[in-house]
Amino acid sequence: MTRVWPGKPAPLGATWDGEGTNFALFSEHATAVELCLFDRPDDAMEAARVRVPERTDQVWHAYLPDVRPGQLYGFRVHGPYAPSLGHRFNPAKLLVDPYAQAISGTIRWSEAQSGYAGTGPLGERELLLNPDDSAAGLPKCVVVESAFSWGDDQPPSTPWNRTVIYECHVKGMTMLHPDVPEELRGTYLGLATDPIIEHLLSLGITAVELLPVHHFVTERRLADLGLVNYWGYNPIGYFAPDIRYATASGSTTGVLGRQVAEFKSMVKRFHRAGIEVLVDVVYNHTAEGNHLGPTLGFRGIDNAAYYRLDPGDARFYTDYSGCGNTLDIRNTRTLQLVMDSLRYWVREMHVDGFRFDLAPTLARDGDRVNPSSTFFNMVRQDPVVSRAKLIAEPWDLGPDGYQVGRFPNGWGEWNSRYRDTMRHFWRGDPGRIGEVASRLAGSSDIYESSGRSPLASINFITCHDGFTLQDLVSYELKHNEANGEANRDGNDHNLSRNWGVEGPTDAVHIGRMRERIKRNLMATLAFSQGVPMLSHGDELGRTQLGNNNAYCQDGPLTWVDWRLTPLQSQMLKFTRAVLAVRAANPVLRRRTFFRHEPRASDGHKDLAWLRPDARDMTEAEWSDPAHHVFGMLVRGEATDEVNE
């Protein structure tokens, strides 16, 4: 018989203290909570079901002195099943602990994961309760041993003006690398091997920005098509590094939770090389989808507390993410979840910063985005999170969702106006030089009025979402047929040019033009004020054959191919060269905007715009839409200290 003691309401989740494990779960509207213990990840029935005895301030808690690290568990939560009131309690559904630090595997989909019964109009309208037990197909949570030998690990703490970001996918970077040991390819440990680190250092990269590593779910629709959610923007575990990037993932209980230690080992190795680790985080929605989606965790624990519900009909969700639901950060406990998660990844996992997917969603106190929202205020005052690098994807799908330039001090932003301007200019569009000049100079028109600096601008030409750099100069149309959506998915507004032929070509003159434009774009990125971000493989000419929404493609199409042609080797050499120029010249990485005033030291302005004959640009030339050639002369002090 399992021994159960009252335990404590904090911390939330499963906490091993060296003698036993405390379990704590928040649910405001539950009437009872059961803790289920399992022997194996694929068990359809729990080995023990323990009624959680205590409730303190809406937290259900119990202490089990016999539970050790490696124990598999989940919850069943009792309460009203009343979708019209926002409640979806159903004890037939095993639920993932929102605070689980490790999750045992992936979902095996069946109708049992559905929270409602019936596929016809009545079932969808009334959301009738589904009594099928979901335990067999749901991955189990894992009690984790948090001890790890960090040694003298210290964050590199690279200043923003020396930061060069490399956005990459843990698996895609290493699966085809011939010098990464085969057993480590596709894993956290593989990403931190010498061949990858040496490549990054040769480019001058100071920070890797990992696509989502919080444990995520492949949607049933994709699974039925034989596809996967490769990018990972579908989270279910905000404290758990995804097991798919661990060695021997999905194996026996002897290695359950290994992903935690391996993620920490990866971070430690990157830090030893002087490279920061940033993670892409998705706190705007979860993997449970819309009102017809599965019940995996949050929905069954307390739907009305965790999600924004339609004020006109609580059966439905307010969706600012485009993914079916929106986490309700206005709820104190949901906000606590996000802040606890951020602190955990800094304190326990030693990450150096975050890129927030669809960040305006977190700032919607009501329907509108509020730059002084509770979330931003919480981050600003937090002694741990406020010191991390914070980067916003400054748009979502809600009203007034485009928020570039409107985030608070201390935040960087993906500057999509930089991306679009440079794409327009280098494909030859007229009338762009004025905005190009603004972007080259750090986008003062976007950031200066709020007291921010050029370093608020994360400059990029490409990222995971959209064409690769090679495809940007090779395709004018998206080619997403492999995604199973009849090429309807993905952006149609790519600002790309194929220079005469759609896709690969043997035409020498087209190939030369494409190589030239790639170099123009890469050099522009390196020499612009702000913080540059490269998308993995662009320095090698990586192609996705025109697929601009490869979120569901886990294979050679999205993996970096390290077998380089002579042209690709030349592109790599060029990228290293322009980033080295940036690193060697502090005038290219200022901390302040240009003053446009003569300096006392020599009477010259710190920035001048020149015609091809080296004379100053005239108003007529700035306003001439046919004018496409100008120079940027940046003057700086002789020493680095001015801008360091």
Disulfide bonds with the S-S distance in Angstrom:
none
